Amino acid sequence: MPKSRPEFLRGEEVFLAAQGGYRLSYRTGWRPVECFLTNQRLIFFLRPLIRFQLPIESIRKLEVQRHYYVMKVRDALCVTYDVIEESRGGKVLFITNHIPSWKKKIQQLCFLKIDLETIQRIADHLDSDGREILWHLWENRHARINRLAEVIGAQNHMHVLLVIKETVNPISERIVGCPILSFERKRIDSETGETVTFSWWLIGKKEKFIPNEQRLVDIFDEGAQIRVIMEVKGIEIGDLRLDFSKDQVTVRCHKIGASLREKLDLPADVDPENYQMHLKNNLLEVKLSKVQ
């Protein structure tokens, strides 16, 4: 019996599905298909085969056009795409119900701009594990699940998946209109040209991350308090944030041109509600109270 749906890739999530039609040029007729939009592909399927598909990263432009289809003039979405699988790039037209919803979702997946402000808005609604995963992918663009487990100290991969699927992505969908993290079986890193397999990616076009500079850090155990002295440049006290986890503190600032992210191991557990920060002459002093 022919399959009623195409075979999806591992980690592929279907965002939209509808009956419709497509055509590859203005000279060919419309072909009835089932249209699927996933976090990895735009698919036109007529059982038992995929008739045409586009990787999301190959899409370069969207345009709504009016075309004659099934006895009346309707809105169609014209998708301009780059070269795929050694074939020439070009345009494909497709029609379904609710074309505005399809256009919006493709725009989010392909053209959503991810900047520091957006990431910070999402991070402010996450717990510590969610924030660590989000900031790590902001800084590194992609990571395998075992690396994300190391970042948050998770005992298994299932915990990482739950954090992504039950907190990070639902919250980002509420704030920016779509999930912000996507699992990709195979994808080319546009910045390095590297083919990356089986990794989680940050969706959207992101500002270039400026890595941390080498900086001097001293930690002093002073009885009931721990004092941290850190060299920083181009940062104001209001730019800084502290993330606590028992005997660790992460000092971070994701300000363009002055990025800072330092995870420090402390000699004792500290109270996340009881600390002081002072900044003078590019030296940051953080006084932390030990848990009694």
C-alpha positions in Angstrom: 0.0 0.0 0.0 1.5 3.4 -0.9 2.6 5.6 1.9 0.2 8.4 2.8 3.1 10.6 4.0 6.7 11.1 2.9 9.5 9.5 5.0 10.8 12.1 7.3 14.3 12.4 8.5 15.4 11.8 12.1 14.6 14.9 14.1 12.4 16.4 11.4 9.4 18.2 12.7 6.3 18.9 10.6 5.1 22.5 11.1 2.5 22.7 8.3 0.7 20.2 6.0 -2.0 20.7 3.5 -3.4 19.7 0.1 -2.4 21.9 -2.7 -0.6 22.1 -6.0 2.8 23.1 -7.3 4.6 23.9 -10.6 8.3 24.4 -11.4 7.9 27.0 -14.2 5.3 29.2 -15.8 5.2 26.8 -18.8 4.2 23.7 -16.9 0.8 23.0 -15.5 -0.2 22.7 -11.8 0.3 19.3 -10.2 -1.8 18.2 -7.3 0.3 17.3 -4.2 0.4 17.3 -0.5 2.6 20.1 0.8 4.7 19.7 4.0 6.8 22.3 5.7 9.3 20.9 8.3 12.2 22.3 10.2 14.4 21.0 7.4 12.5 20.9 4.1 9.7 22.1 2.0 8.2 19.0 0.4 5.6 18.3 -2.3 4.4 14.8 -2.1 2.2 12.6 -4.3 2.0 9.1 -3.0 4.1 7.1 -3.1 6.9 9.6 -4.0 8.3 13.0 -3.1 7.9 14.9 -6.3 10.0 17.9 -5.3 11.7 19.1 -2.2 13.8 22.1 -1.0 16.2 22.2 1.9 15.2 25.2 4.1 18.6 26.7 3.9 18.4 26.9 0.1 15.4 29.3 0.1 16.4 32.9 -0.7 13.2 34.8 -1.4 9.4 34.6 -1.0 6.8 36.4 -3.0 3.0 36.2 -3.2 1.6 36.1 -6.7 -1.9 35.7 -8.2 -2.4 32.7 -10.4 -5.3 30.9 -12.1 -5.8 27.6 -10.3 -8.8 25.2 -10.3 -11.2 27.5 -12.1 -10.3 30.7 -10.2 -7.5 33.2 -9.5 -5.8 32.5 -6.1 -2.8 33.6 -4.1 0.3 31.5 -4.8 3.7 31.5 -3.0 6.7 31.9 -5.3 9.8 30.5 -3.7 13.2 31.4 -5.1 16.0 29.0 -4.2 19.7 28.4 -4.6 21.5 25.5 -6.3 20.5 22.2 -4.8 22.1 18.8 -5.4 24.2 20.1 -8.4 21.0 21.3 -10.2 20.4 24.9 -11.1 18.6 27.2 -8.7 15.3 28.6 -9.7 11.7 29.2 -8.6 8.9 27.0 -7.6 5.2 28.0 -7.2 2.8 26.4 -4.9 -0.8 26.9 -3.7 -2.5 25.7 -0.5 -5.2 27.1 1.8 -3.9 29.7 4.2 -1.0 30.9 2.1 -0.3 33.8 4.6 0.4 31.2 7.3 2.8 29.3 5.1 4.6 32.5 4.1 5.0 33.6 7.8 6.3 30.2 8.9 8.9 30.0 6.0 10.0 33.5 6.8 10.6 32.6 10.4 12.6 29.5 9.5 14.6 31.1 6.7 14.9 34.9 7.5 14.3 35.3 11.2 17.1 37.5 12.6 18.4 36.3 15.9 20.2 39.0 17.8 21.3 39.5 21.4 18.1 41.2 22.4 16.0 38.3 21.1 18.1 35.7 22.8 18.0 37.6 26.1 14.2 37.9 25.9 13.9 34.2 25.6 16.6 33.4 28.1 14.9 35.6 30.8 12.0 33.1 30.7 14.1 29.9 31.0 15.5 28.0 33.9 19.3 27.6 34.3 19.6 24.5 32.1 17.6 26.2 29.3 19.7 29.3 29.5 22.9 27.4 29.3 21.8 25.5 26.2 20.5 28.6 24.5 23.6 30.7 25.2 25.9 27.8 24.2 24.1 27.5 20.8 24.1 31.3 20.4 27.9 31.3 20.8 28.7 28.1 18.8 25.7 28.0 16.4 25.4 24.2 16.7 26.3 21.3 19.0 25.8 17.6 19.4 23.5 16.4 22.2 26.4 14.9 24.2 28.1 18.3 24.2 24.9 20.0 25.4 24.7 17.4 28.2 28.2 18.3 29.3 27.3 22.0 29.2 24.5 21.6 31.7 25.9 18.6 33.6 23.0 16.3 32.6 23.2 12.6 33.4 21.5 11.6 30.2 20.5 12.8 26.8 16.8 12.6 27.6 17.1 15.4 30.0 18.6 17.6 27.3 15.7 16.7 24.9 13.1 17.5 27.6 14.7 20.9 28.3 14.7 21.8 24.5 11.2 20.4 23.6 9.3 21.3 26.8 10.8 24.7 27.7 13.2 26.3 25.2 11.2 25.8 22.0 7.7 26.4 23.5 8.9 29.6 25.1 10.7 30.8 21.9 7.6 30.0 19.9 5.5 32.2 22.2 8.1 35.1 21.9 9.3 35.0 18.3 6.6 32.8 16.6 8.6 29.6 16.0 10.9 27.1 17.8 14.4 28.5 17.9 16.3 25.2 18.2 16.2 22.5 15.5 17.8 19.0 15.2 19.5 18.6 11.9 20.7 15.2 10.6 23.1 16.9 8.1 23.7 20.6 7.5 26.5 22.8 6.2 27.8 25.5 8.4 27.7 28.6 6.2 30.4 30.3 8.2 33.0 27.5 8.0 31.8 25.3 5.1 31.9 22.3 7.4 29.4 19.5 7.0 27.9 19.0 10.5 25.9 15.8 11.3 23.4 14.9 14.0 23.5 18.2 15.8 21.2 20.8 17.3 21.2 24.2 15.6 20.0 27.7 16.4 17.4 28.6 13.8 17.6 32.0 12.1 20.2 34.3 10.8 22.3 35.3 13.7 24.6 38.1 14.4 28.3 37.1 14.4 29.4 36.2 17.9 32.6 37.9 19.2 34.4 35.3 21.3 35.7 36.0 24.8 39.1 37.6 25.2 41.7 36.2 27.5 41.2 37.9 30.9 42.7 37.8 34.4 40.5 36.2 37.1 41.3 35.8 40.8 39.1 34.1 43.4 39.7 34.7 47.1 38.2 32.7 50.0 37.6 35.2 52.8 35.8 33.2 55.5 32.0 33.9 55.2 32.5 35.5 51.7 34.1 34.7 48.4 35.6 37.6 46.4 36.1 37.4 42.6 38.3 39.9 40.8 38.0 39.9 37.0 39.4 42.0 34.2 36.7 43.3 31.8 36.7 45.9 29.0 34.0 47.9 27.4 31.4 46.7 29.8 29.1 48.6 32.2 27.8 47.2 35.5 24.3 47.2 34.0 25.4 44.9 31.2 26.4 42.1 33.5 24.4 39.1 34.6 25.2 36.3 37.1 23.9 32.7 36.8 24.3 30.6 39.9 24.6 26.8 40.4 25.6 25.9 43.9 29.5 26.2 43.9 29.6 27.8 40.4 28.8 31.2 39.1 28.7 32.3 35.4 29.5 35.9 34.8 28.2 37.0 31.4 27.5 39.9 29.2 26.4 39.4 25.6 27.0 43.0 24.4 28.2 43.3 20.8 31.9 44.2 20.9 32.3 43.2 24.5 31.2 39.6 24.9 31.9 38.0 28.2 31.1 34.6 29.5 33.1 33.1 32.3 32.0 30.0 34.4 33.9 30.0 37.7 34.3 27.1 40.1 34.1 28.4 43.7 35.5 26.9 46.9 32.0 26.7 48.4 28.3 27.0 47.7 27.0 30.6 47.5 23.7 32.3 48.1 22.4 33.5 44.7 20.3 36.2 46.4 23.2 37.8 48.4 26.0 39.3 46.4 27.5 42.7 45.4 29.2 43.8 42.2 31.5 46.8 41.7 33.2 47.9 38.5 36.1 50.4 38.3 39.0 50.9 35.9 38.0 47.7 33.9 38.2 45.6 37.1 35.0 43.8 38.2 34.7 42.9 41.9 32.0 40.4 42.9 31.5 39.6 46.6 29.5 36.4 47.2 28.1 35.2 50.5 28.6 31.5 51.3 25.7 29.3 52.2 25.7 28.9 56.0 
